[in-house]
Amino acid sequence: MNDTHDAAGGCRMTRREFLQTMAATSLLAGLPTGAAAALAADRPALGGLGLDADFLSKLLSIAMSRGGEFAEIYVQDALLSDIALDDGKIRSASVGASRGVGVRVIKGLKVGYAYSDDFSPEALRRTADTAALIAGGQGSWTPVPLRPEMARPLSPKRLPFAEAPVEKKTAIVLAMDAAARQYDPRVKQVFGRLADTAVYRLVANTEGLLAEDHDALVRAAVQLVVSDGKDRRTGFFGGGGRVGTEHYDAFSPELIARTAAKSGLAMLGAVDAKAGEQSVVLANGWSGILLHEAIGHGLEADFNRKKTSLYSGRIGQKVASELCTVIDDATLANRRGSINMDDEGAAPQRKVLIEKGVLRGYMFDRLNAKLMGQGFQSTGSGRRESFRHYPLPRMSNTFLAPGEHTPDEIIHSVKKGLYCKMFGGGQVDIANGQFVFEVSEAYLIEDGKLTAPVKGATLIGIGPKALEQVSLVGADAELDPGIGTCGKDGQWVPVGVGLPHVRLDNMTVGAAKA
């Protein structure tokens, strides 16, 4: 598993302007008759894509024609925009669409999946038949009436980004650059990006589900280079979520830029990390990426069904310190990892995975829940990158519940150790739980106080063992500002992570050249 906080961003026109332009230039010519006009009128309903319930039922019948046990149609219509800044200038600004249909057929352990970005009836019929052929089998299916429903929106947006003029988006990126350069003359280079996506999704399946959803996602970020003539470091910060433009009134471009600059400047003159076992304190917020990586992936159902996770078959057993309660919650308003419905049409859930050190459950999509049997059900965790991908059990917003200590109490409790404030990338081996994480901003703890900045530190450990080493948990639980993207099996989805301040004892710290 690999996780990152890379940014992307930008836009040149509103959704309405974009769709009208596409219709006028025949770029929507591949859609069924009337679909281009409906999209240009900004009516993203079933008929707006030329896919009514009757036609979807016919596609499902084709998908089931070769003896499948279950079939599903996934439709996506996304508008993506991107602005990138380098050296004080807008270097690129683009807008694009990601629109298509995926058809999945399941028969036992066999999964047939095919997709098309051609919305013509002939292309979609071929797509459904291809998925059926891959799954194989013989049999017939009696159609089930589709029951239309709209996913309940969890994240209200007062001023949606998709409707914001390009000047508004460009101003955010330019303001980040100006604020970073004004903050300190040692800021030498600034890279800024703003990305936003507006997406319509539809899921129809052979159990009668016909669910629709509208949502949006945005993220602004700055990465910069600082130098004092002797040392050269980088700083990063950013965030967003399922929010509107109003989010950046408080989480302002200036705040983003200053935070990135402070992070980079603080690391100038950093001392080399010292390898070995020591007490480690994790800062709240983004440090939750370690929990996500070291623990979360091992609790996804596919790894446990295949018995390749250290947590396989351990529900009801103690797997962590009793101070640890781990939660995955897809229902939090406006958060990056939240969803109105998962990519199988199931409602999102708040899931207690580990309660006071005891494993309570896994994160399920419908396929792995069915294959594991024993009353397991989907937890609304089936997620996919796009219509080109089939769903997998994935995390949403994963965090550690708060404890009772203050950050000062936790830091003061350490005689000698390492304080980890910001992390870069990391990875985990699901089979043995081994994880490695780069610490991009860290400080020595000496006699209960933060002292010199530390460079080149990595945290190395085994997931369950790391949770057993938790000795103090803070009361200051916080989610990250909205920067995480998680990779699994070649698919990338937005996620949230969170943590209060936490002390871990006997952690292995690696030292790398930085």
N, C-alpha and C positions, 0 to 999 in steps of 0.2 A: 504494500500500500504506500502511496506517496501523496503528500499533501503540500500545498503551496499557498502563497498569498500574492500571486501575480495579479496585476490589474489589467483592465481593458476599458475603453470608453469612447464616447462621442456621438454627435448627431448633426444633421444638416437641415432637417425639416420635421414638421409634425407628422404623425401617422397619417392623418387625413391627406396632407399635401403629398406625402410619399406615395400613398396608394392611388391617389388621383393621377399623379405623374406616371406611375407604372401602367395604369389602365390606358392612359392616353398614348403611351408609347408601345402598346401591345405586349408588354412584358408579362401580362397575365393571360396571354392568349391560350396557354395550355390548360386553363381552368374550364370547367363545363360552362355551357351557355348561360349568361347572366351572372356568373360568379364574379367576374371582373368588375362589373358595374356595382354589384352589391358590396364588394370589398371597398371599392372607391368611395362608396357612400358611408363607409365605416360602420357596417352592420355585421359584426362577427357572430352571426347565429348559424344554425345548421344550414339553412338555405343560402346564407351568404357564401358558403364554400361549395354549394352545389351538392351537399350531402344531407339529404333528408333521412328520416327514420326508416322509410321503406327501402331506400337504396342501401343503407347500412345493414338492414336485415338480410338483404340479398347477398351482400358481401360475406356476412357471417355464415350464410348457408353454403356458399362456395367454399369458405374456409373449413367447414365441417364435412364437406362432401366425401372426404377420403377416410372418415372414421375417427376424427379427432375427438377428444374428450371435452375440450374447452377451446374457445377461440375468442380473440379480442382484437378490436380495431382501435388504434391510437392515432389521433389527428393533431397536428401542431401547426400553428400559424404565428410565427414570431417575427417581430421587427427589432432589429439590433442596430445600435448606433455607437460610434466610437470617436473620441477626440484624443489625440496624443500631442504632448508638448515636449520640446527639447530645446535647451539653450535659449529660453525666453520666447520661442516662436512656436506657433501651431504647425507641427510637422505633418499631421494627417488628420483628416476628418472624413468619416465614411458612414454610410447607412446601408443596411442590407436586410434581407428577409431569409428566414429558414422555415420552409413550409413543406409539409409532406404527410404521408400516411404510412404507418407501420401496421402489419398484420401478424399476429402471433397465434399459433395453433399448438396445443399441448396434448400429448398422448403418453401417459406414463412419465418416464424420464426423458422422452424425446420432445424437443421443442423445435418447431418450424417457425422461422422468422423471415419476413420479406418486407421491403419498403419501396415506396415510390414518391418522387416529387412531381410526378405527372398526375393531375387530378382527373384526367379523362376517364369515363366509365370503363373503357376497354383496359386501360393501364391498371386501374384498381382491381378489376376482376382478375387480371393476370397475377397481380400481387397476392391476392387472397388464395388463388389456386396454387401458386408457388409455395406459400407457407404450408398449405395442406399437403402438398406432395412431399415436402421435407419431413413433416411429422409422420406421414404414412398411415397405414392401417386401412381397415374396411368398416363400413357401417353407415348409418343414416342418423339424421338429427331432426327433431321436431322443433320448428322455430318457436321462440318465446317472445311475447310482445315486449318491446323496449319501453322502459319507463323513464321519460326525460326528467332530469333534475339539474339544478345549478348549484355548484359548490358555494358554500357560505364564505364570503370574503372575511379573512381574519385581519387584514392589514389595510385600514383606510388610508387613502392618500388625498390630501386636500388639493394639491397641484401636481398631477401626474407628470412624470418626466417626458412621457411620450407626446405630451401636448405642449411642452416647453419649447420656445423658439431657440434656434441655434445660438443666438447671442447670449442667452441665459447660461447655456452649458459652457460655451467658450469662456464666459466671464469667470466661472468657477475655476477652470483650469488656469487661466491667467492670474487670478488672485492667489492661487497656491504658489505659483512661481514667484510673484512679487513679494509675498510675505516671507518666503524662505530666504530670498536674497537680502531683504531688509533686516532680517533677524540678526544676521552676523556676517561680516565680510569673509569669514572662513568658509562659507557655503560657496562652492565653486561651480557645481553643476546641479541642475534640477531637471528631473523627468516627471511629468505629470500625465495622468490619464483619467478619463471619465467614461464609464460605460453604462449604458442602460438598455434594458430589454423589456418589451411589452409582448406578452404571449397569451394566445388563446389555445386551450387544449380541450379535446373531446375524447372520451373513452366509451366504447360500446362493447358489450360482451354477450356471450351466449346464455348468461344467467338473467338477462333482461336489463342490465345496467346501461343507461345512457346519460353520462355525466359530462357537464361542461364547466369550464373554469376560465376566468380572466385574471391575470396577475402581472406583476412587473417587478423588476429588480434593477438596482443601480449601485454603483460603487465608484468613489473617487479616491485616488491614491497619489502619493508623492514618494519618489525615491530620489535621494540626493547624495552628493559627494562633498565631503568637507576635508579641508587640509589646513594645517598650520605651518606648512613648509617642511616639517620633519616627519609628520605622520599623515596618513590618508585613510579615512573611514567613510562608511556609508550609513545613511539613516533611512528608515522607512516608516510610513504611517498612512492610514487611510481608513475608509469604512463606508458604510451605507446600509442597504437592506431593501426590504420591500416597502419603500418609502417614496414620498413625493419630493418636489424641489424644496419644500419648506423644511425638510430635514437639515439642509445645509445653512439654515439661519443660525441654529445653535451649534451644530457640528460643522462649524464654518471652514471655508478654505484656509483662512488664517490659522485656525486651531490645528488643522491637519498639517500645514507646513511647519508651524512652530514645533509641534511634537516630533516630527521627523528630524528637524534640525537639532533639537535638544538631544535626541537619541544618538545621532552621529557625532555631535560635538563632545558628548559625555565620554565617548570611547577613544578620543584622542589621547595618546600617551598610555594606553591600556597595558597592563602587565600580562605576561603569558600565563595561561591557565596551568595549574599543577594537577597532574593526573593522580588518581587514587580514590579510595572511598572517603566520603565526607558527608556532612550534613548539608542539605540543599534546601533553600527556601524558594518556592515558586511564587512569583507575583500573581495577583488576580487578573482575570480577563483572558487575554490571548494565550497565557500559559496553559490554558485548557486544551491546546493543541496536543500536548503530551498525553492527556487523558484520552482524547479522541484517538490518537494513534496507537498508544500502548495498550489500551483497554477496549475502546469502542469497536474497532474492526473485529476483534475476537468474539464479539457478542452479536455479530450479524449471522442470520440463520443459515445461510448457505455453507459457511465454514463449519458450523456445528452439525448440520445434517450430514456433511461428508466426513465428520469427525476429524477435521484438520485443525481445529482450534483447541487451545489449552482449556477452554471452558466447556467443551463438549461433554454432555451427560452430567453436568455438575449443578443443575438447578436444585436449589435448596441447601447447597453446601456453602461453607464459609470460604470466600475467595479473596478477602481483603480485610484491612483493619476495620473494626466496628465503627470507626469514625467516618467511614466512606459510604455515602449514598450517591449512586450514579444514576442520572436521569437523562433520557432523550425526549425532548419535547418539541414537536412540530407545530404546536398550536400558539406559540408566542407571537403576538402582534408585531408586525413590521420587521421581524428578524430575518437575517439572510437565509437561514436554514429552514424557515417555516414554509408551509404549503397549505393551500386551501383544500386540496385533495392530493393523494399521491398519484403516480403515473399509471396506476391501475384503476383509478376512480374511487379508491377507498378513502374514508375520512381520516384526517391526521389524528394522532394520539399523543398523550403524555404517558411515557412508559418509564416505570421505575425498574431499572435493570439490576442494580445491586442495592440492597437495603441494609444499612448498618453492617456491611461486610458480607452479607449473604446474597448469593446469586438468585435472582427472582425470575429472570426470563431473557429472551433474545428478541432481536428485531426481525420481523417476518414480512416477506412479500407473500402473495397468495400461493405461488408454486411451491416454495419451500415449506410453508405451513401445511399444505396438503401432503407433501411427500413425507414429512416428519410424523404426521398423524397424531394420535393421542390427544385430540382435542385442540391442537394448535390452530390459531387463526391469524390472518394478516393483522399486523399492527399499524397498517398504513405506511409501511416503510419501503414499498416498491417504488424505486426511482430510476429514471433513465436520463441520459444526457440530451437526447433528441429523438425524433421519429426514426432515426437510423439505428436505434439501439433498443434491445429488449430490457425490461426492468430487472433490477437486482435489489436485494435488501440493503438499504443504506441508512446511515445516520442522518439526523436533521440538525437540531441544536442539542449538543451533548455536554453535560456539565456536572460538576460535583456540588452537592447541596452544602449550604453553609454550616459552619461549626459555631464556636462561641468565643474565639480569641480575637484580639485586635492584631493588626499587622505589626505594631510595635512590640507586643508581647511575644509574637513568634520570632521576630528578628532578634530581640534581646535574649531569647532562650538559647541562641547559638553562640558558642565560644569561638569557634573557627569553622568557616564553611563558605558556601557560594550562594549568592542571591541572583536568581535568574529572572530577568525582567522581560526580555523579548526573545522569541525563537524564530529561526528560519525554517527550513524544511526538515522533514524527518521521514523515517520509514520503519516498518515492523514486519517481521516474519511471523505470519499467523500460526504456523505449525509449532514453533517453539516459544513464541511470545517475545523474542528478542527485539529491542528497539534501539535506535540511535537517533539523537536529535542534536542539531546545531543550535547553540545559544548565541544569538547575535548581540545581545546586550546583557552583561553580567557584572557583578561587583563582589569583591571580597567582603565577607563578614568577619570582623575581628572584634572580640570582646563585646558582642551584641550590637555592633554598629557597622553600617555600610562604609567601606573605605575605597580602595582603588578599583577602577574599572578593570575588567578581565577580558582578554581576547583569546580566541581559539578554543573555547570550552565546548565540549559535547557531553550530553548525558547518555549513558549506556545502561541498559537494564533489561529485565524481563517483566512484562506487564503485571501479572499477579503478585510477583515479589515486590514490585514498586508500591503497589497499593497496601501491601502488608507493612511497609516501612513508613507509612504515614503516621506521624506522632502528634501533630497539631493541625487543626483546621480552623481557618479564620471565619469571622462572621460577615466578611465583606465580599460575598459572592457577586460576581460580575461576569456578564457575557462579553465577548470580544466586540469591537466596533463594527464588524461586518466585513471581514477581509478573506475568509477561508474558502478554499476550493479543494475538494477531495477527489483523488483519483483512485479508481478501482477497475480492474479488467479493461483498461483503456477508455473508461468513461469518467467524465468530470462533472461533478454537481456542486452547487453552492452549499456550504454548511456553516453552522455556528458552533462555537466552543466557549466554555466558561469554567471558571475556577475561583474560589476564594484564595487568600494566601494560604499556603500549605507548607508544612515542614516534612521532609522525608529524610530519614536517617540511613547512613551507610549506602548512599548512592554512589555509583561508579562515575567519576568524571574523567573524560578523556581530554587530552591536550593535543590540539592540532595547530599547525602554523596558520596564522591569520594575517 
